[in-house]
């Protein structure tokens, strides 16, 4: 089965991609590859619950890198479906709007009435552990993260729509599909 792992808080300064790849291989995952330098890993493993794969990856990173980066795993075919469904399509977003997907562990705090908005960032949709947000870049930076963390806590990690597309493409390239 083909998977993607999205890690929170990974960057070139705190985790090198070759070492990250080795940690995943040490965990027993195969066909391991990294995408960009922000903690995106594609890999193959026997079919298992995503939570079990997350725990296995986090334990391997702690052992081999010294840090158990929060890991959220999704099946590649689920990411393909998500991309094909284009959850942003029904919303009127300007051409300057950035589209981001936040992968969530756990449930939102209380009932949510969507869209939620803060300083131009809008949570538009929540579906199957993913939160679809749009924002217009501003001098204030990534204000959407405050909205996300206040709503869902810190057991989340966010990627741009383009990064999700690149992760799926990389998985296809690695497997010749």
Secondary structure by P-SEA (a helix, b strand, c coil): ccbbbbbcccccccccaaaaaaaaaaaccccccccccccccccccccccaaaaaaaaaaaaaaccccccbbbbbbaaaaaaaaaacccccccccccbbbbbbbbcccccccccccccccccccccccccbbbbbbcccccccaaaaaaaaccccccccccaaaaaaaaaaaaaaacc
